[in-house]
């Protein structure tokens, strides 16, 4: 019961965090690890649990989604779906022991992406544009990573869409919809996996969906910079903890 209460609190926080700044998996992963799940099972269960909230947020912002030039929004959706399937298949065929060794490096990479997207990219001058072919290729790679692990995908997509010339508000709504698409592929692949712990997933799904909706209200009141700092600190702490477990 204590573990489920911790998961409920983690899901609420993760949902709000994804709405406000991204990086919600930095909260759900350690909570699931504390609940006794293996790294592989925690990653798969987290992906399944966060999907309903991602779907809701993507639907809520549907009026603001855009494509880029000749690369329509539906092309981006298709690229994300295919990439999500590839990433999910790679995860399912990865032996649990190998994934456990990879996980600290994946979290470290996601934390670095989060920090770059939060504090470095925003401080730079207007970046050079990328063409739509390059954007499609980048989105495909991001989708594969999203289906495999997912930490930091929001910031990867925000960076790519912004560099391609999309305004921040539209980029945010578009990346929410694309994240839901790539995770739909992954969830479909994971649905029959024995690694999904459905009780934990159900608790996280319910609380994170509430968190996603509450995030809209909190968005107008929270200090976003402080939140982003907290996410980076949590990512660093989780990375250190995962490396420590290997020794």
GIPEBEL-V703827 format. One record per residue. N is the residue number from 0. PSI is psi in whole degrees, -180 to 180 (none if undefined). OMEGA is omega in whole degrees, 0 to 359 (none if undefined). Layout:
N:PSI:OMEGA  N:PSI:OMEGA
//
This chain:
0:-41:178  1:-42:179  2:-40:180  3:-36:177  4:-40:177  5:-42:179  6:-39:179  7:-44:178  8:-41:179  9:-40:179  10:-42:177  11:-47:179  12:-45:183  13:-41:179  14:-46:178  15:-41:182  16:-40:179  17:-36:177  18:-40:186  19:-45:188  20:-15:185  21:176:179  22:21:181  23:-28:180  24:-20:175  25:-20:179  26:-45:184  27:-36:181  28:-53:179  29:-33:179  30:-42:179  31:-36:176  32:-41:177  33:-29:179  34:-3:175  35:7:180  36:152:174  37:161:178  38:-43:180  39:-47:180  40:-39:179  41:-42:180  42:-46:181  43:-45:180  44:-40:178  45:-43:179  46:-46:180  47:-43:186  48:-36:183  49:-10:185  50:-45:181  51:-42:179  52:-38:177  53:-40:179  54:-42:180  55:-43:181  56:-36:177  57:-41:179  58:-40:182  59:-33:182  60:19:187  61:-27:182  62:-14:184  63:-2:182  64:147:182  65:161:166  66:-174:179  67:110:180  68:-129:180  69:-12:180  70:94:185  71:166:177  72:-39:182  73:-30:172  74:-43:178  75:-39:177  76:-47:180  77:-44:178  78:-42:181  79:-40:179  80:-47:181  81:-45:179  82:-38:178  83:-39:177  84:-45:180  85:-46:180  86:-41:180  87:-41:178  88:-43:178  89:-39:180  90:-42:183  91:-28:180  92:-1:177  93:122:178  94:140:182  95:-37:181  96:-37:178  97:-43:180  98:-38:179  99:-37:178  100:-30:181  101:-27:191  102:-44:178  103:-38:180  104:-36:178  105:-43:178  106:-40:177  107:-45:179  108:-46:181  109:-39:178  110:-42:179  111:-42:178  112:-44:179  113:-47:181  114:-42:179  115:-45:180  116:-29:183  117:-38:191  118:-21:183  119:-54:184  120:-40:183  121:-19:181  122:-8:183  123:165:175  124:174:180  125:121:184  126:164:176  127:148:181  128:155:172  129:152:181  130:167:187  131:-31:177  132:-44:177  133:-40:178  134:-42:178  135:-42:179  136:-42:179  137:-43:180  138:-36:179  139:-44:179  140:-42:178  141:-41:181  142:-39:176  143:-47:178  144:-40:180  145:-41:178  146:-27:182  147:-45:183  148:-60:171  149:-22:181  150:123:178  151:4:183  152:-32:180  153:-41:181  154:-33:174  155:-45:180  156:-41:178  157:-43:180  158:-47:182  159:-45:181  160:-38:179  161:-43:179  162:-31:179  163:-4:174  164:7:181  165:139:177  166:153:188  167:-45:182  168:-45:179  169:-38:178  170:-40:179  171:-45:179  172:-40:181  173:-43:181  174:-31:176  175:-43:180  176:-40:180  177:-37:177  178:-41:178  179:-38:181  180:-49:182  181:-34:178  182:-24:174  183:-42:177  184:-47:182  185:-44:181  186:-40:177  187:-38:179  188:-34:185  189:-14:190  190:-37:182  191:6:181  192:135:176  193:-10:180  194:-16:178  195:123:176  196:102:195  197:-32:178  198:-49:179  199:-40:180  200:-41:181  201:-43:179  202:-46:180  203:-40:182  204:-46:181  205:-48:184  206:-35:180  207:-32:177  208:-41:174  209:-41:179  210:-42:177  211:-45:181  212:-39:178  213:-28:180  214:-30:178  215:-41:178  216:-42:183  217:-29:185  218:-34:183  219:-6:188  220:-21:186  221:151:173  222:103:187  223:-38:181  224:-43:178  225:-39:178  226:-44:180  227:-39:177  228:-43:180  229:-38:179  230:-44:180  231:-43:179  232:-43:179  233:-41:178  234:-42:178  235:-44:180  236:-41:179  237:-40:178  238:-48:179  239:-44:180  240:-40:179  241:-40:175  242:-40:182  243:-37:181  244:-21:181  245:-8:182  246:none:none
//
